[in-house]
Amino acid sequence: MYMIALCKKYFIPASLAILVLYTPAFCQNTRETGESLYERGLLLYRNGQYHESIAVLTRSLFLDAANSDAYVMRAAAKEQLRDYTGALTDLNIGLELIPDNYEILFKRATLRYQLNQCELARQDFIKLRSLPVSETNTVFYRQSAHSPGTDQILTSQSAIQSQVFNYLGLIAVQLKNCPQTVQYFDSAIRLNQNEADYYINRAIGKQVCAIAGADEDFQKALILSPDHPIAKHNLASLSARKGNLNEAEQQLTEAINADPLMLDPYLERAYYRLLRNDFTGALADYNQAIKLDRANPEIWLNRGVAKEKLRDYQGAYRDYTGAIELDETFVKAWVNRGNVLAAQKRFVEAIEDYSAAITFQPDYGAAYYNRAIAYYSLKKLAEACDDLKNAAKLNHPIEERVTKSFCRTP
């Protein structure tokens, strides 16, 4: 009995960073001022020297604590260093200085969304809808949802406003507010009909809320962005649900070709290949997936399944062990490793693994059943019969002939 973990579907979060454009000020003397330190901190930020930028901006704020731009810039540097709590604190201070500043509020809203503070983010985005959007000297950068690097997108009022509706739609999906989900994405699309991600997000929202029309949105996204890997990936999922595994695999291959660094298509294609007994192909996909994410125990488990199907028991044992090392409570990995040991007639060791699975999950019927088989192989009929009875109590399927054989009277 093999345990296979399925991959999860993700929305497209738009991760944003900011860059403030400025004109350098020429000082009359060499004495440091809050403004001159701010400009130096900005240059350090633009050069990727985030630690140094924070230090200089902190000195700037010591001299001029009312400079909201310095707080925003320091927040951006902290975010680059993944100090999200510190970045949020600086943005909060910036909004205390200028309560209705659109740019700072927008940045705080996106950061709250990234931190999974959905309700707080929703409140910020709702407030943004009531504020006027003026011309800005700030260029917002969005990190791609599926590949490294950034693409400059938010320079016009309509682009910024469409992103507000896009985020509200994403939050509505997470909060399972289906009536508003499609409405928000509709509003985003009305403001920017050329953004493929909006159609993809609306399609995913429709899927979550069981609303028709997801296929059309994915197709529209591909018209706008023919190589969009997330659209191809989701269309493959739709094909698979319709039973078209060949078509699904081809679409996943196109998604992988469009973005070889995107994890989910490898996992899904590997799963479909396992279903079709293409164990070599599945193994190749899991090899690539582990290169992209070595910390996911489910990937190690599934690669172990592929290796076990190919009778590479040593390789399967190593992969199941890798899964256990990443998550000691991962009962599927304990059972699968026990199966590999049992296949090699190492029944005592197999019993130890099945027992570990039962320790972590006492109601795991498969572990009792497999341990019963191992006990039976060692001619320990009493223990085998006890485990078989426990498996039956947990509704694990058991053939009558197995019960008669394991629980026969000596």
N, C-alpha and C positions, 0 to 999 in steps of 0.2 A: 504494500500500500504506500503510494508516494504522496507526499504533501507538497503542493506547488503553490507558491505565493504569487498573487496577481499584483500588477503594478497599479498605482493610483493615477487618476486624472487631475490635472491642475489647471487653474485659470491663468490668465496672462496678467501678472501684476506689472504695472509700469513703475519701475524704480527710478526716481528722479534725483538729479543733482543740480546745483545751480552754479552759475559763474557770473559774477557782477562785472560789467564792463566799466572802465574808468579812464580818466585822463590824468596822468601823473602830475602832481603839484611840484613846482620847483621852489625849494625853500630858500629863504633869504639868508639863513644861517644854518649851522650844523646842529643846533639844539633839537633834540627829539621832541616831537609833539604827538598827540594822539592820532592826528590825521596822517603824519608821515609814517608812523608805525603801522597804521592800518594799511597803507599802500604797500609797505614792505611785506606785511603778512599776506596780502593778496597776491603779490608776486611769488612768494614762497608756495602758496597754494597752487598757483597755476603751473609751477615747476614740479609739482608732486611732492614737495617737502612738507608733509602735513604736520608732523611733530613740531618742526621749526615754526611753521605758520601759526600753530596754536600758541606757542610760547610768545611770539611777537604780538599777536592779537590780544593776548592777555595783558601784556604791558601797555598796549594801546588803550584798553578798557580801564586800566588803572589810572591813566591820565584823563580819559574821557569816558566815563561810565554811561553816558547818555547816547553813545554812538550805536544805534540799532544795527547799522550795516556791519559793524565789527562782530556783533553777536551772531548775526546770520552767517557771516563768513566763517567764524569759528565753529559754528554748528556744522557747516559743510565739511570742514576739515575733520571734525570729530566723526562725522558719518563715514568719511573715507576710511577711517581707522576702526570702523565698526563700534564706535562708542555711541550707540544710538541713544542711550539714556542721557548722556551728556549733551548730545546734539539737541534732543528734545527740550532739555532745560534751557539752553541758550535761545531756542526759538520762543519758548514761553516768555523769557525776559524781553526779547525783541517785541513781542506782542503787548507786553505790559507798557512798553515805551510808546508803541504806536498800535493801539488796539485794533484798528480796522485796516491794517496794511494788508492788501490783497496778496502780495507776493509771499510775505512771511506766513500768513495763514494757509496759503496753498501748500507751502513747503511743510508746515506742521501737519496738515491733513494727510499728505502723502506718507510722511514718516510714521504717523500713527497707524496708517493702513499697513505699512510694512511690518510694524510691531504687533499686528493683529489686534489693535485696539479699535475694533470695528465701530462700536457705538460712538466713541469720541471722534473718530475720523469722520463718521457720517455727520455729526453735529457741525464739524468744521466745514465740510463741503456744502452742507445746507446753508450755513452762514455766507459762504462765498457766493452763492447764488443771489444774495440780497445786496452784495457790494458791487460798486461800479468797477469795471476793469479799465484802467487807464493805460496809456502807453508806458512801456517798461524799459528800463535799461538793463534788465536781467534776462539772460538767455538760459532757458531750462533745457537740460539734457535728459533724455530718457534712456535707461539701459535696456537693451533688447531682452525680451523674455526668453529667447531661445538661443542666443549666441553672445559671445563676449563683445565688449566695446559699447560705444554709445552712438546714438544718432540724434542730431539737433532737430527738435521738432517744435518747441513751444515759443514762438516769437510773436504771434498775432493774437488778438483778443479771441477770435473764434476758436483757435487751436487750444487755448487755455480753457475756455468755457466747455469745449467738447470733452476735454479730459476730466473736468469736474463731473459731468454727467456719466462718463465712463466709469469713474471710481464709484459713484453712487450706485451704478448698476452692479458692479462687482460686489459691493457691500450688501446690496439687496439680495444677491444670490446666496452669500454666506449666511445672512440672517433669515434665509428662506422666505423672503417677502416677494413672492412670485408676481403679484399684481403690479408692483413697481419695477421689477427687474427689466422687462422688455421695454417699458415706457422710458426708463432712463437711457437704455442703449439706443432706442429710437431717437431720442433727443441728441445724443452724441453724434449719431450718423447724420441727422439733419444739418448739424453744424459743420461736419467734416465727412463727406461721403467717400473720400478717397483713402480712409484709414482702414486697412484690412483687419487690424486687431479688433476694431469695434464690432465688425461682423462676426468674428470668431467668438468674442465674448458673448454677444447676443445669442449665437448658436448654442454655446455651452449653457447659457442661462435657460434657453428653451428646453434643452435636454433635461436639466435638473428639474425644471418645473413641468415636464411632460407637455410642452407646447409644440405644436407642429411647426415645421419650417426650418429646422436646424440644417438640413442638407443644403437648402438654397443659400443660407448664409455662408456656409463653408465654401460652396462653389463661388459665390461672389468674392469672398476673400482671395480665392485662388486667381480670379480674374484680375484683381488689383495687384496681387503679389503671387505670381505663378509658382514660385518656389517656396512658398510659406510652409515651413515644416509642421507647424501646429495644425493648420488646416488639413494638410495631407494625413497627419496622424489621426485626427478625429474622424475624417472620412473613412479611414481604414477601420476604425472601431465600429462605425455604422455598418460598413460592409460585412464585418465579422458577425455582428448581431443578426444580420439577415442571412447568415450561413455561407457567405461568399468568401471563404478563407483564401482562395487563390488571389482574388481581387484585393483583399485586405493586405496580404503579404506584399503585393506589388506596390500598393500605396504607401506602405510602411518603408519599403525600399526607397521610394522616391523621397519620403520625408528624411530618411537617413542621408541620402545623397545631398539633399538641400542643406542639412545641418548635421554633420557627423558628430557634433558635441552634444546633441540632445539625447538624453538618457532614455526616455519613455518608449520611443519607437523600437529601440533594441530589445527592451523587455517584452513588449507586446509581440513583436515578430518572433522572438524566441519561444514565447508561450504557444503561438499558433503552430510553430514548427514542431514543438513537442506533441501537440495534438495530432499532427500529421505524421508522427514517427520519424521526422527528419531530425534525429538527435545530433548529428554532426553540425547541421546548420544552426540548431539551437545553441550548441556549445560555442560556436563562433560568436553568436550574438552576446551570450553571457560573458565571454572573454572581454568583449569590447565594453560591456556594461560595467564590469568590475574595474576596468581602467578609469572609467568616469566616476565611479562611486564605490570605493573600497570599504566604506563603513556601513554598508547596507547588508544586514545578515540575510535578508530574503534572497538577494542576488546570489550569495554564496550557496544557500540552500538549493536554489533552482539549478545552478550550474552543477551542483552535486548530483541532482536528479538526472541531468543530461549525461554526466559521466557514468553514473550507475547503469543507465540504459545501454551505454556503450560497453559495459562490463569493465570499465576502468575503476575497479573497486578501491584501489589505493588513492586515486585522484578524488573519487567521491568522498572517501573517508576524510581526506584533508579538507575538502570544501565544507563538509558538515561540521568538522572541528572548527574551521574558521568562523562559521555562523555561530557556533556555541560560544566561542571566545568573544564575539561581538555582543552576544546577548545570552547570558547563562540560562535564562528562563525560556528560551526558544524551544518549546517542547517538540515541534515538528522536526527540528534538527536532531534532537536526541533520538527520536524514533527512527528517523531515516538512517542515522549512523548505526543504530542498533541493527537495522535491517541489513546494512552492508556487512557488519560483523557476523550476523547469522548466516548470510550467504556464503561466508568463508568458514562456516562451522565453528566460529569462535563464540559459542553460545554463552559461556560465563560472562564474557565482556558485553555481549549483547544484552543480557539480563541486567547488567549494571546500568546501561544506557536507558533501557525501558523503565527501570526503577527510578532513574533521575527524572524522566518525563512525568511519571506518576507523582513524584514528590512535588513537582512544580504545578501539576494540574491533576488532582486526584480523580476527576471525573472524565479522564481521557480514555475512552473505551478502546481505541486502537492500540494504546500502549499495553493495556491488560491483555488484549488478544494476542499481540505479538510476543509478549513475555510468556504467555501460556504455551505458545508454539516452541519457544526456546526451552522452557522447562520440559516439555514433552520430549524434545530431542535429546535431553539429558536423562530421560526416563524418570523424571521426578513427577509422577502422575498426580500426586496429591496437590502439589503447588500448581501444576498445569490446570487441574480441574477447578481449583479456587479462582485462579485468574480468569478462566473462561466464564465462570458464573458471574464474576464482577463485570466482565465485558458485556454479558447478556443483560445485567441490570441497567447498564448504561446505554442499552439499545444498539449495541454494535451487532451487525448482522453475523450470524453464526449458522453454519450448515448443521443439520441434525447428525450427520455421520461424524462430524468433528466432535460434537458433544458426546456421542456414544463411545468414541475411541478414547477421548481424554478422561472421561468420568466413568469408565467401566469399572465394575467390581472385580478386584483381584481374584 
